[in-house]
């Protein structure tokens, strides 16, 4: 399967099944476009008419190059993974990560919050140390021979329960020694309660930190307000700067959301980069289509332009030695995620579970609060196998209704199961709006990587 597009002066040809990317001239681009639907004589006639300066010998040479790439499995390759997709999914069935909802409550009042202002459909609460410890024990027990385990302190706002977070890290370090495991802890925070203790402890113990910022002050304050209705930008930006400046080489990223109010979101990402935040992410809001801030299909052309604008700005900054990263533009054309991750997806309900303050288990944090998606508890284990079977047996890029024949499937693994479910009622019916945007991000990311290799 071939995908071709032109962007920023580059003619890019992607072989979907092998993952190969080719930057070619106009003639090769056109020949590849016709290669499977016309004879060599027909293609030659078109090319000679279209490019008077091109000789038949040039065309023959291009055909020879294409044939060689095809022989090597780098163009027009077959899909080698479909038959093994179910087997790959089975190998993803051992737990390796939990999202600890240490606080179902928040000190902010973000209008677009998927978690119902942090309280998950009225299920507010604070996780006790005992529940947290039991969750870590559950993770160790269910992880089998996996050595590297992941724990995300999540909410609501986890800093509302910061002392328990710290004690759980200490307990995790004890479990590491006892069970020969290695915990990687992550903190996701809105930043309001960051202080010196949070900065010091986080930068010592957390492998990654996710900091919620929507970009420019006018953008951020429009949606991310405190309980009294005031914007929070001025309350958090300096704290984020201090944390990141002290973090050294450890991972972090700024995670924002854009809505109908800031469809010029590239400016928000660039604003964060200008403040010194070099690791950025920005997601389109997923919401009820009737709310004022919702994004719609008719917005897609403008959003495409923004993604292209961002890619071009990132390239220019790289040329000046002032580059920054955007999460969705991080691709490795020589390797990237292993094939298990590409085929099976993020691990929702298989490698990954969310734990509520009371110890209930859900397939991921975006299903928390939906009683139909509760799968068990950390005390009783999995009691609703029929729910998890949705993810174990029918959740890979070949089970999604639009993914099997899509050129982008090895880059997105079928998209987000939760977004599919909440928009269509079925994890295998693709959330089309998000799908279209993600394909555009892939095109921009690949172009950026191709161009960067020339620097």
N, C-alpha and C positions, 0 to 999 in steps of 0.2 A: 504494500500500500504506500503510495507516494502522496506527499503533501507539498505543494509549491506556493510560494508567495514572494512578493517583492516589498522590501522595506529599507529605507535609508540608503538607497542605491545598491543594495545587495539583492541578488537573485538566489534565493535559498530553496534547496530541494531537500526534503526530509524523507528518509525511508523509515516508515513507522515501525515495521517489524524488527529491524535490526538496530534502530536507534541512530543510524548514520545520518550525518548532516553534511551537505555539500553546498559550497558557495561557487556558483558557476557563471559563465558569461551568458549573454542573451541567446546566442545560437544554441548552446547546450540546453539552456532552460526550455526553449521552444521545442527542441527535439525530444526531450524527456517528456514534455507535456503531451506530445502526440505519439509517443513510442508504442503504447499498447493498443492504440485505436486505428493506426494507419500503417501501410506498408512503407518500407524504406524508400521506394521510388516516389510514393506520394509525399512523404516527408521531405525528401530532397527537393522535389519540385516547389513545395511551399517555401522552404528555406532559401532557395536560389532566387525566388521572386521577392522575398521579404528582405534579403540581405545581398544586394548585387555584388558587394565586395567579397563575398564568400565563394570559394570554389568547391567543386565536388570532392576534391581531395580533402579539404577541410572538414566537410561533412562526414566523409568516410572515417577520418581520424576520430571525430567525436563519437560516431557509432561504435568504433572499436573500443574507445574508453568506456562507454556505457556498457558494452558487452562484458568487458573485463570486471567492472564493478558488480555487474549482475552475477557473474561467475563466482565472485568473492563473497556474495551475499550482502552487498552493501547498497544495492539498488534493486527494486522489484523483488525483494526477498519474501519468503513464505513466513507465516506466523508459526514459530516453534513452540509456543507456550500454551495454546488453547487446550490441548489434550491433557496437559499436566496441571491445569488450574485447580481442580479439586484436590489433588494431592498436595499442591503448594498450600492451599488453604488449611488443610489438616495440620501441616507443620507449623502453622501460625497459632495453634490452639493452646499453647502454654502461656500462662499469665506472666507478664514482665513489668507492667506499669499500672499504677492506680492514681486516680485523681482524688485527693482527699479534700472534701468539702468541709473544711474546718469551721466555716462560719456561713450559715444561711442567714445573712443579714448584711447590710451595707451602710456606710456613712455617706454615700452619695445617692443620687436619685436620677440616674441616666434614663432618658426617655425611651431609648431603643433597647434597653437591657433584655436579653433573651431569657434571663433568669427571674423575671418579674420583680425588678428592683432588688435583686439579690436574694429574694426569699422563696423562690421556686414554688409558685402556686400556693403560697401561704404556708409552706412547710419550713418556717423559720426555725433557727436553733443554732447552738454553739456546740461543737464537738468536744467531748470530754477527753482527757488524757487517756482514760481507760479504753474508750472506743478507738482512739487513734492508735494505741499500742496493739490492740486486737487486729486492726486493719493491716499494720505492718507484719504481724505474725501470719495473717492470712496470705499476704503477698509472698512471704518467704515460703510458706507451705505449698502454695499452688504454683510456684515458679519452677519446680522441678530442678533440672540441672542448670537452668539459666543462672549465670553469676551476676550479671549486671542488671540491676533493677532500677526503676524510675518512680519517683513520687513527686506529684505536683501539689503544692499547697494552694488551694483554690477557694473561691467563695461564690457569691457575696465577696466580701473583703476579708482575706485571711489575716490581715494585721489586727483585726478586732480580736483575734485569738492568738496573738503572737507568742505568748509564753508557752502555750501548748505546742505550737510549731517548733519552738526551740527544744522543748523536752522530747519531742518526737524525733528530732534529728539526733539527739544524744542517744535515745533508745535504738534508733537505727544503726548507729555506730557500734552499739553493743551486739546487735544481731549480726552485723557484718563479721565480727570476730568469731561468733559462735557458730555461724552457718556458712562461712566462707562466701559471703555475698559482698557486692559493692553497690551501695545506694547512690543514685544521682538525684539530688533534691532540686526542685524548681519552685520559685515563688512567683505568683501572678498577683500584681497589686495595682490599685489606683493611685497609690503614692501619698495619700493624705496623711497617714500616720508614720511615714518614714522619719526616723530620727537617727542619731549616731549609733545607737545599739542595733537598729535594723540594718544600717549600712555595714557596720563591722561584722555582724554575724552572717549576714547574707553573703558578703564577699568572701568570707572564710568557708562557708558551708554549702552554699547553693551553686550547683553547676550551671544553672541558667536563671535569669530573672526576666520576667515579662512585665513591661511598664506600660500602662494604658494612657495613651496621649493621642488626641485626634488631630494634632497639627497646629495650625495657626490659632491664636487665642480666640478669635471670633468664631471659628469652627468648633473648637473644643468646648467653649462656654455655652454654645447654643444647646448642646445635648447633654453635656456632663456637668450637672449642677449638684450642689449639696442639698441637704434636706430643707434648707430655707429658700432654695431657688436661686442661689448665687452661683456664678461660674467658679470653677475650681482651678483654672489654669495657673493663676498666680500663687496658688497654695501648693502646687506640686512641682513646677518646672525646676526651680532651684534645687529641690530635694532630689529629683531625677539626675540633675547634673552632678551633684555631689556623689551620688551612688555610682554613677557610671565612671566619673573621674577616678574614683577609688577602686574601681573594679579591675583595672589592669587588663590582662588578656582573657579574663573569664567571659563566658558568653552572656549576652543580654540582647533583648531587642525591644524597640518601641512598637507597641501594637495599637493601631488606630482603626476606626470604623468610619467609612464615608457614607453619606446619605444623599437624598435629593437636594439638600441644602448646600452641599459642597461637591457638586459634580466636577468641579475643577480641582479634584483632590491631589493632583500632582504637586500643586503649590503647597499643600499641607505636608507632603512627604519631604519636599525640598526644604521647607521651613525647619523641619526636625533636623535635617542634615546640616543646615546652616547653624543650628544651635550646638553642633558638635556630636549629635547622635548619629553614628555611622551604621547602625544596624536597625533597619526600619521594616515595618509591615503595615499594610492598610487593607482592610477587608470591606467589601460592599455589604451594606446592611441587609440582613435577611428579616423580613417583617411581613405583617399583614399588608396586602397591597392597597388597602384603603386608607392607611394612615398618611398624614401629610409628608412625612420624611421618606416614604417608600420610593424605591427605584423601580422603573418599569422598562419593558422591552424597548420602548421608543427612546430611551436614554442611551441605549447601547452604542450608537455611532459616536456620541460625544465622549462616552467612557473609553471607547477605543482610542480616540484622539489623545485623551489624557495619558493612557498607558504608553502610547508612542512618544508623547512629549517627555514623559518621565525617562524612558529609555534613552532618548537622545541627550537629555541633560546629564544623565549618569555617564554616558560615553564621553561627553565633553569634559566632565570633571575628572574622569579617569585619565584623560590625555594630559590634564594639568597636574596630575598627582594628588587630586583632592577627592578621590572616589569615595562612594559610600555604597552600602548594600541594601537591596530591597528583597525581602523574603521570597517573593514569587519570581524574581529574576535570577535566582541562584540555581543554575543547572551545571552539571558536569558532563560535558559531551564525551569524555573519555571513560566515564564510569557511572557515577551517580548511584541512586539507591539500588540495592540488590534486586534481582528479579522477583524474589518472594514479596518484597514490599510493593513492587510495581504491579504485580498481578493481584495480590490479595488486599492491598490497601492499608489503611492506617492501623488496623488491629482492633477496631471497635468491637466489643463483645467477645473477643478472643484473647488477644494479648493485653487488652486494656479494659479496665472497669473503673467506674466512679463510685465513691463511697460517701454517703450522706452523714450528717452529724449523728444520726442514730444507728449507723452501721448498715443501712440498706445498700444493696448493690444494684447498679444500673449499667447498661452497655457503654455509656460515656456520659460526660457532664451535660451534653445537650439533650439527653433523654431524662435527666433527673426531674422529678415532679410529675412525670407521666406514670400513673399507677399501672398502666398496662405494660410498661416497660421495666418494671421492677423484676429482677431476676433472682434475688435471694438476699442473704445477709452475710456479714463476715463471721457470724457465729454458726449459722446453719449451712453455709456454703450455697451453691447454686441449687435452687429449688424449682425454678421455672425453666427447665431445659427447652421447652417448646419456644420460648422467647429467644434464647441464645441460638437456637438452631437457625433462626432467621439469618443470623450473622455468620454462623459456622458453615452452613451448607449452601447458602444462596447469596453470597456477598463477595463478588470479585468482579473484575472488569468485563468478564464474559457473560455475567448474568444481568448486567444493566441493559435496559432496552435500547439505548443509543450508543453503547460503548464498543461493542464488538467490532463494528465497522468504522470506528473513528480513528483518525490518524494520531490523536493525542493520548490514546489510552495508556501508553507506557509512561506518560509524564504525569498523569493525574490519578491513575488507578481507579477510575470510575467516580471520582468526586466524593463528596461528603454524604454518608449514609443518613445522617440526621437531617441535613437540608432536604435530601430526597424525600424522607419520611414526612417531614413537617409541611412540605409543599405539595406532595402528591399522595401521601398516605401509604407509600411503598418505597422501601429502601432501594429497589431496583428500577424505579422510574425516575429518570434523571431530572434534577432541578435545572431546567433548561437555561434560565437566566445566568446562574452561576457557571454553568458549563461554557456558555458562549464567552463570558469574560475570561475564564481560565484559559481557553484556547488562545485568546488574544495575548494573554500574559506569556504563554509559552512561546508564541511567535516573537514577541519582543525580547524575551530572555535569550532565545537562540540567536537572534540578530546581534544582541549586545555581546554575547560570547564570541561570535564569529568576528565582529569588529574589534573586540578587545585583543584577539590573538594577533592582530596586525599592528598593535601599538608597540 
